[in-house]
C-alpha cells in the first residue's frame, strides 16, 4: 500500500494517525494538488488527497472511507467501536469535525486562490459561522469527558484533534482556544500521543 497526501492536509493527517495507531507500515507519497504538474487525477478523479493505493492497484478515497478500511486491519475495530450506538456516535463526531474542516478550508482558499477583488466577505462570514457553530457543539458534547466516545480513544478523537490542529495552523486568527477551553485541553492531551506528535501539519 501507499498513501498519497500532503503534510499540510488535515484529512491526510487523519489517515496518517490511524496508520500509526494501528501499527500499519505505509509509505507517504507527497503530492501538491495545486501544482500545474500534479498527477493526483490519475489516482483520484476528484483531484483530492488523501488517496490510498492498495496492493492490487485500486484506489480508496476519501479519508472517511480510508480510515474505515484501515480499521479492519488487526486489531480490528480498535478505533471505530463495534456496538452500533458507539459506532454511529463516533462517525457523527468525524462528520462534524470534517465539516468544520471543510468550512475552514473554504475560508483559506478564498484568500489563497482568489484575487482580493473577487473575495466575498459574505461567503467568508458564512463559512466562519459554520466553523464556530461546529466548535460550539463539539465543546458541549465533549463536556468534562476524557474522550469523545465510549470512554476511550477512538477515531472521533483523531478527527477532532486533526480539525483543531489545522485551525490553529492555518487560521490562527480565529483564536478558538479563547472560547473553547475544553477543546483546547483535549487537543493538548492528544498532542502527547506519538501519532499526533509525529504528524504535525507543515506548510
C-alpha positions in Angstrom: 0.0 0.0 0.0 0.9 3.6 -0.4 -0.7 6.8 0.8 -0.8 9.9 -1.5 -1.1 13.0 0.6 0.4 16.2 1.8 2.0 17.3 5.1 -0.5 20.2 5.4 -3.7 18.3 4.7 -5.7 17.6 7.9 -7.6 14.8 6.1 -4.3 13.1 5.1 -3.1 13.6 8.7 -6.2 11.8 10.0 -5.2 8.8 7.9 -1.6 9.0 8.9 -2.6 9.0 12.6 -4.8 5.9 12.0 -1.9 4.2 10.3 0.4 4.9 13.3 -2.2 3.9 15.9 -2.9 0.7 14.0 0.8 -0.1 13.5 0.5 -0.3 9.8 3.5 0.5 7.6 2.6 2.6 4.6 4.8 5.0 2.7 3.6 8.5 2.2 3.9 9.9 -1.3 3.7 13.7 -1.2 1.5 15.5 -3.8 0.7 19.1 -4.3 -2.8 19.0 -5.8 -2.5 22.7 -6.7 0.7 22.3 -8.8 0.4 22.5 -12.6 2.0 19.1 -13.0 0.0 17.3 -10.3 -0.9 13.7 -11.2 -3.5 13.2 -8.5 -6.3 12.7 -11.0 -4.6 9.5 -12.2 -5.5 8.0 -8.8 -8.4 10.1 -7.6 -10.7 11.7 -10.3 -11.8 14.3 -7.7 -8.2 15.6 -7.5 -8.0 15.4 -3.8 -5.8 13.9 -1.1 -5.6 11.6 0.8 -5.8 8.7 -1.6 -4.8 5.2 -0.6 -3.4 2.9 -3.3 -3.9 -0.7 -2.3 -1.6 -3.6 -3.1 -3.9 -4.6 -6.0 -3.6 -1.1 -7.5 -7.1 0.0 -6.6 -7.6 3.4 -5.0 -9.6 4.4 -2.0 -10.8 7.9 -1.1 -11.8 10.0 0.9 -10.4 10.0 4.4 -13.5 8.5 6.0 -13.5 5.5 3.6 -9.8 5.0 4.1 -10.0 5.2 7.9 -12.8 2.6 8.0 -10.8 0.3 5.7 -7.7 0.6 7.8 -9.6 -0.1 11.0 -10.5 -3.5 9.6 -6.8 -4.4 10.0 -5.8 -6.3 13.1 -6.7 -5.4 15.8 -10.0 -4.9 14.0 -12.4 -2.4 15.4 -9.9 -0.7 17.6 -10.7 2.9 16.5 -14.3 2.6 15.4 -16.3 0.8 18.1 -18.4 -2.2 17.1 -21.5 -1.5 19.2 -23.9 0.3 16.9 -24.7 3.3 19.2 -21.0 3.9 19.8 -20.1 3.4 16.2 -22.7 5.9 15.0 -21.6 8.5 17.6 -18.0 8.1 16.5 -18.9 8.6 12.9 -21.1 11.6 13.8 -18.1 13.2 15.6 -16.0 12.5 12.5 -18.6 14.1 10.2 -18.8 17.2 12.4 -15.0 17.6 12.7 -14.6 17.1 8.9 -17.4 19.6 8.3 -15.6 22.2 10.4 -12.5 21.5 8.4 -14.4 21.8 5.1 -15.6 25.3 6.0 -12.2 26.3 7.3 -10.5 25.1 4.1 -13.0 27.1 2.0 -12.1 30.2 4.1 -8.4 29.6 3.4 -9.0 29.0 -0.3 -10.9 32.3 -0.6 -7.7 34.0 0.4 -5.2 31.9 -1.4 -6.9 31.1 -4.6 -8.9 34.3 -5.3 -7.7 37.8 -6.1 -8.7 40.4 -3.5 -11.3 41.9 -5.7 -13.0 38.5 -6.2 -13.2 37.6 -2.5 -16.6 37.6 -0.8 -16.9 38.7 2.8 -20.4 37.3 2.9 -19.0 33.9 1.9 -16.2 34.1 4.4 -18.7 35.0 7.2 -20.9 32.1 6.3 -18.0 29.6 6.5 -16.7 31.2 9.7 -20.2 30.7 11.2 -20.1 27.0 10.3 -16.7 26.6 12.0 -17.7 28.4 15.2 -21.1 26.6 15.3 -19.3 23.3 14.9 -16.8 24.1 17.6 -19.6 25.1 20.0 -21.4 21.8 19.6 -18.1 19.8 20.0 -17.3 21.8 23.1 -20.7 21.0 24.6 -20.7 17.3 23.6 -17.2 16.7 24.9 -18.1 18.3 28.3 -15.9 17.0 31.0 -15.2 13.7 29.4 -11.7 12.4 28.8 -12.6 11.1 25.4 -15.3 11.8 22.8 -16.9 8.3 22.8 -17.1 5.2 24.9 -14.6 6.5 27.5 -11.6 5.6 25.3 -9.5 6.9 22.4 -11.4 6.5 19.1 -11.5 7.8 15.5 -13.7 10.6 17.0 -10.7 11.9 18.9 -8.5 11.7 15.9 -10.9 13.6 13.7 -11.4 16.3 16.4 -7.7 16.6 17.0 -6.9 17.0 13.3 -9.6 19.7 12.9 -8.4 21.7 15.9 -4.8 21.3 15.0 -5.4 22.6 11.4 -7.4 25.5 12.6 -4.5 26.6 14.8 -2.1 26.0 12.0 -3.9 27.7 9.1 -6.5 30.1 10.8 -4.9 31.3 14.0 -6.9 34.5 13.8 -9.9 32.5 14.9 -8.3 32.1 18.3 -10.7 29.2 19.0 -9.0 28.3 22.3 -10.1 31.5 23.9 -13.7 30.5 23.9 -13.4 26.7 23.8 -11.2 25.8 26.8 -12.4 22.1 26.9 -11.4 21.5 23.3 -8.1 23.2 24.0 -7.3 20.8 26.9 -8.4 17.9 24.8 -6.0 18.8 22.0 -3.2 19.2 24.5 -3.9 15.7 25.7 -4.0 14.3 22.2 -0.8 16.1 21.3 1.1 13.9 23.8 0.4 10.8 21.7 3.3 9.8 19.4 0.8 9.6 16.5 -0.1 13.3 16.9 3.4 14.5 17.7 4.8 12.7 14.7 2.3 14.1 12.2 2.2 17.8 12.9 1.0 19.9 9.9 3.7 21.5 7.9 3.5 24.2 5.1 
